[in-house]
Amino acid sequence: MVSRFLMRWNALSGNTRGVMLVVLAMFCWSVLDACNKQLMGQGILPKQVLFLQATVVLAMLVPVWIATRGRVVRTRQPWLHMLRACFIVTSAWCAAYAVSHLPLAEASAFLMTGSLFMLPLGVFFLGEKPHWLRWTGVAVGFGGVLVILQPGAEAFRPAALVALFGALMESMLGIVLKKYSGTEHPIAVLTWSQVACWLTFGLFTGFELPAVASNLWPLLPLVGFAAAGIYLGYFFAYRAGDASAVEAGSFSLLLFSPALGAVFFSEAPDAAFWGGAGLLVCGIALVIIEPKGHAH
């Protein structure tokens, strides 16, 4: 059964596999945001949550480092890890701030505008040549974001602007990841990303872990696995396909976040949200379609 699945999986185009992996990463992202919102709802500051998150992930990776005697974290391109660290710290803080000040679905909508940035960035920095359906798909998907947000004066609150900046930083993360995803080990990428977060937010918090109420302890393993799932999902997605194509799968976060927001925070998206979500799905479908001669 596993071999049959792998055969069918490998028969898919690289961009299709990449989009599906990003959708999986978005599910992990929605779980992580829900957990972080629960923690921040108990009075823990965003910077403390991010320090805690990095600590949990690094603790989970210790057995892997020991088993491989550190070989798994060796890198040939330390400067790329340093550059990515700047982007990841910024985007992580922006995402945490947005989630703490906005409903999950709305914060996710702003953060997902990174897909709009990714297409021109992929053309400029990576030399990608996206076909017209990809441009159309991203445009339709972003139209869905606008339907959800119904932009007006309130759309430009400070938290929304922070989320938009975080989306730009997330796109730059994708560009750097695409540069070295073919040569670096995924555990090395995950490790150095979390080390950067641990050092940065550790400095901001005095390297003091926040006190977590006992009833929230079960969230900690979820935080670790979800954070790792985001990084690994993106890593293999960018290895599989074009950055500007696979990033469209990030729109799916707006299908997962409202469900978790409704269950855990009694947030009820309106009709405009679901209309926009339909456009998002159509946009992802257009990006996945590969015209003859463009399959990757």
C-alpha positions as CSV (number, residue, x, y, z in Angstrom):
1,M,0.0,0.0,0.0
2,V,2.8,2.4,0.9
3,S,4.7,1.6,-2.3
4,R,1.5,2.2,-4.4
5,F,0.9,5.5,-2.6
6,L,4.5,6.6,-3.3
7,M,4.2,5.6,-6.9
8,R,1.1,7.7,-7.4
9,W,2.7,10.5,-5.4
10,N,5.8,10.6,-7.5
11,A,3.6,10.5,-10.7
12,L,2.2,13.9,-9.8
13,S,3.9,17.0,-11.1
14,G,6.4,18.7,-8.8
15,N,4.2,21.8,-8.4
16,T,1.2,19.7,-7.5
17,R,3.1,17.8,-4.9
18,G,4.5,21.1,-3.6
19,V,1.1,22.7,-3.3
20,M,-0.2,19.7,-1.4
21,L,2.7,19.8,1.0
22,V,2.1,23.5,1.6
23,V,-1.6,22.7,2.4
24,L,-0.3,20.2,5.0
25,A,2.0,22.9,6.4
26,M,-1.0,25.2,6.6
27,F,-2.9,22.7,8.7
28,C,0.0,22.6,11.0
29,W,0.1,26.4,11.0
30,S,-3.5,26.7,12.0
31,V,-3.0,24.3,14.9
32,L,0.1,26.2,16.0
33,D,-1.8,29.6,15.9
34,A,-4.7,28.1,17.8
35,C,-2.3,26.8,20.5
36,N,-0.5,30.1,20.7
37,K,-3.7,32.0,21.0
38,Q,-4.7,29.8,23.9
39,L,-1.4,30.4,25.6
40,M,-1.6,34.2,25.0
41,G,-5.1,34.1,26.3
42,Q,-3.6,33.1,29.7
43,G,-1.6,36.3,29.8
44,I,1.7,35.0,28.2
45,L,3.2,37.6,25.9
46,P,3.9,36.8,22.2
47,K,7.7,37.0,22.7
48,Q,7.4,34.5,25.6
49,V,5.2,32.2,23.5
50,L,7.8,32.2,20.7
51,F,10.7,31.5,23.1
52,L,8.7,28.6,24.6
53,Q,7.9,27.3,21.1
54,A,11.5,27.3,20.0
55,T,12.5,25.6,23.3
56,V,10.0,22.8,22.8
57,V,11.1,22.2,19.2
58,L,14.8,22.1,20.0
59,A,14.1,19.8,23.0
60,M,12.3,17.4,20.6
61,L,15.3,17.5,18.2
62,V,18.0,16.6,20.8
63,P,17.6,12.8,20.3
64,V,18.1,13.3,16.5
65,W,21.3,15.3,17.1
66,I,22.6,12.6,19.5
67,A,21.7,9.7,17.1
68,T,23.5,11.4,14.2
69,R,26.4,12.8,16.3
70,G,25.6,16.2,15.0
71,R,26.1,15.3,11.3
72,V,22.5,16.1,10.5
73,V,22.9,19.8,11.4
74,R,26.1,20.5,9.4
75,T,25.6,23.1,6.8
76,R,27.5,24.2,3.7
77,Q,25.9,27.6,3.5
78,P,25.8,29.2,7.0
79,W,25.3,32.7,5.5
80,L,22.0,31.6,4.0
81,H,20.9,30.3,7.4
82,M,21.8,33.7,9.0
83,L,19.9,35.6,6.3
84,R,16.9,33.3,6.8
85,A,17.2,33.8,10.5
86,C,16.5,37.5,10.1
87,F,13.4,36.9,8.1
88,I,12.1,34.1,10.3
89,V,12.4,36.0,13.5
90,T,10.6,39.0,12.0
91,S,7.8,36.9,10.4
92,A,7.3,34.8,13.6
93,W,6.9,37.9,15.7
94,C,4.5,39.5,13.2
95,A,2.4,36.4,13.1
96,A,2.2,36.0,16.8
97,Y,1.3,39.7,17.3
98,A,-1.4,39.5,14.6
99,V,-2.9,36.3,16.1
100,S,-3.0,37.9,19.6
101,H,-4.8,41.1,18.3
102,L,-7.1,39.7,15.5
103,P,-9.5,36.8,15.1
104,L,-7.7,33.7,13.7
105,A,-9.4,33.9,10.3
106,E,-8.7,37.6,9.8
107,A,-5.1,37.3,10.9
108,S,-4.6,34.4,8.6
109,A,-6.1,36.3,5.6
110,F,-3.5,39.1,6.1
111,L,-0.6,36.7,6.6
112,M,-1.6,34.7,3.4
113,T,-1.0,37.7,1.2
114,G,2.6,36.4,1.1
115,S,1.5,34.4,-1.9
116,L,0.9,37.6,-3.8
117,F,4.4,38.7,-3.1
118,M,5.9,35.4,-4.0
119,L,5.1,35.4,-7.7
120,P,7.1,38.6,-8.6
121,L,9.8,37.7,-6.1
122,G,10.1,34.3,-7.7
123,V,10.5,35.9,-11.1
124,F,13.0,38.5,-9.9
125,F,15.2,36.4,-7.5
126,L,14.8,32.8,-8.9
127,G,14.3,33.4,-12.6
128,E,11.0,31.5,-12.6
129,K,8.7,31.8,-15.6
130,P,5.2,31.3,-14.4
131,H,2.5,30.6,-17.0
132,W,-0.7,32.7,-17.2
133,L,-2.8,30.2,-15.2
134,R,-0.5,30.7,-12.3
135,W,-0.8,34.4,-12.4
136,T,-4.6,34.0,-12.8
137,G,-4.8,31.6,-9.8
138,V,-2.9,33.9,-7.5
139,A,-5.0,36.8,-8.6
140,V,-8.3,34.9,-8.0
141,G,-6.9,33.7,-4.6
142,F,-6.0,37.2,-3.5
143,G,-9.4,38.3,-4.7
144,G,-10.8,35.8,-2.2
145,V,-8.7,37.4,0.5
146,L,-10.1,40.9,-0.4
147,V,-13.7,39.5,-0.2
148,I,-13.0,38.1,3.2
149,L,-11.4,41.3,4.5
150,Q,-13.8,43.7,2.9
151,P,-11.0,46.3,3.1
152,G,-11.9,49.7,4.4
153,A,-10.5,52.0,7.0
154,E,-10.5,49.2,9.6
155,A,-8.4,47.0,7.4
156,F,-5.4,49.2,8.1
157,R,-5.3,48.8,11.8
158,P,-1.7,48.5,13.3
159,A,-2.2,44.7,13.8
160,A,-3.2,44.3,10.1
161,L,-0.2,46.3,8.9
162,V,2.1,44.2,11.1
163,A,0.6,41.0,9.6
164,L,1.1,42.3,6.0
165,F,4.8,43.0,6.8
166,G,5.0,39.5,8.2
167,A,3.6,38.2,5.0
168,L,6.4,39.9,3.0
169,M,9.0,38.5,5.3
170,E,7.5,35.0,4.9
171,S,7.8,35.4,1.2
172,M,11.5,36.3,1.5
173,L,11.9,33.2,3.7
174,G,10.5,31.2,0.8
175,I,13.0,32.7,-1.6
176,V,16.0,31.8,0.6
177,L,14.6,28.3,1.3
178,K,14.3,27.6,-2.4
179,K,17.9,28.6,-2.8
180,Y,19.2,25.9,-0.5
181,S,16.4,23.3,-0.2
182,G,18.2,21.1,-2.8
183,T,21.5,20.9,-0.8
184,E,20.7,21.3,2.9
185,H,19.3,18.6,5.2
186,P,15.7,19.4,6.3
187,I,16.7,18.8,10.0
188,A,19.5,21.3,9.6
189,V,17.1,23.9,8.3
190,L,14.6,23.3,11.1
191,T,17.4,23.3,13.7
192,W,19.0,26.6,12.7
193,S,15.7,28.3,12.2
194,Q,14.7,27.4,15.8
195,V,18.1,28.3,17.2
196,A,17.7,31.8,15.7
197,C,14.2,32.1,17.3
198,W,15.5,30.7,20.6
199,L,18.4,33.2,20.8
200,T,16.4,36.2,19.7
201,F,13.3,35.7,21.8
202,G,15.4,34.4,24.6
203,L,17.2,37.7,24.8
204,F,13.9,39.5,24.8
205,T,12.6,37.4,27.7
206,G,15.8,37.0,29.7
207,F,15.9,33.3,28.7
208,E,13.1,32.7,31.2
209,L,10.4,30.2,30.2
210,P,6.8,31.4,31.0
211,A,4.7,29.7,33.6
212,V,2.2,27.6,31.8
213,A,-1.0,26.5,33.6
214,S,-1.2,22.7,34.1
215,N,-4.3,22.4,32.0
216,L,-2.4,23.8,29.0
217,W,0.5,21.4,29.2
218,P,-1.0,19.1,26.6
219,L,-0.6,21.9,24.1
220,L,3.2,21.9,24.3
221,P,3.7,18.7,22.3
222,L,1.2,20.0,19.7
223,V,3.2,23.3,19.5
224,G,6.4,21.4,18.9
225,F,5.0,19.0,16.2
226,A,3.0,21.7,14.5
227,A,6.0,24.1,14.3
228,A,8.2,21.4,12.9
229,G,5.5,20.4,10.5
230,I,5.4,23.9,9.0
231,Y,9.1,24.0,8.4
232,L,9.4,20.5,7.0
233,G,6.3,20.9,4.8
234,Y,7.7,24.0,3.3
235,F,11.1,22.6,2.9
236,F,10.0,19.6,0.8
237,A,7.4,21.7,-1.0
238,Y,10.1,24.1,-2.3
239,R,12.3,21.2,-3.2
240,A,9.5,19.7,-5.3
241,G,8.3,22.7,-7.3
242,D,8.5,26.4,-8.2
243,A,8.2,28.8,-5.2
244,S,5.7,30.9,-6.9
245,A,3.5,27.9,-7.6
246,V,3.6,26.0,-4.4
247,E,3.0,29.1,-2.3
248,A,-0.6,29.3,-3.5
249,G,-1.3,26.3,-1.2
250,S,-0.9,28.7,1.7
251,F,-4.4,30.1,0.9
252,S,-5.7,26.9,2.4
253,L,-4.9,28.3,5.9
254,L,-8.2,30.3,5.5
255,L,-10.1,27.0,5.4
256,F,-8.4,25.6,8.5
257,S,-8.2,28.6,10.8
258,P,-11.9,29.5,10.9
259,A,-12.8,25.9,11.9
260,L,-10.4,26.0,14.8
261,G,-11.4,29.6,15.6
262,A,-15.1,28.5,15.8
263,V,-14.3,25.4,17.9
264,F,-11.9,26.9,20.5
265,F,-12.7,30.7,20.4
266,S,-16.4,30.9,19.4
267,E,-15.4,32.9,16.3
268,A,-18.1,32.7,13.6
269,P,-17.0,33.7,10.1
270,D,-19.7,35.5,8.1
271,A,-21.0,34.8,4.6
272,A,-18.4,37.0,3.0
273,F,-15.7,34.8,4.5
274,W,-17.1,31.7,3.0
275,G,-17.5,33.4,-0.4
276,G,-13.9,34.4,-0.3
277,A,-12.9,30.9,0.8
278,G,-14.5,29.5,-2.3
279,L,-12.4,31.9,-4.4
280,L,-9.3,30.7,-2.6
281,V,-10.0,27.1,-3.5
282,C,-10.5,28.1,-7.1
283,G,-7.3,30.0,-7.1
284,I,-5.3,27.0,-5.7
285,A,-6.9,24.8,-8.4
286,L,-5.8,27.1,-11.2
287,V,-2.2,27.2,-9.9
288,I,-2.1,23.4,-9.7
289,I,-3.2,23.0,-13.3
290,E,-0.1,22.7,-15.5
291,P,-0.6,23.6,-19.2
292,K,1.0,21.2,-21.7
293,G,4.7,21.9,-21.9
294,H,4.9,23.6,-18.4
295,A,4.8,20.6,-16.1
296,H,7.6,20.8,-13.5
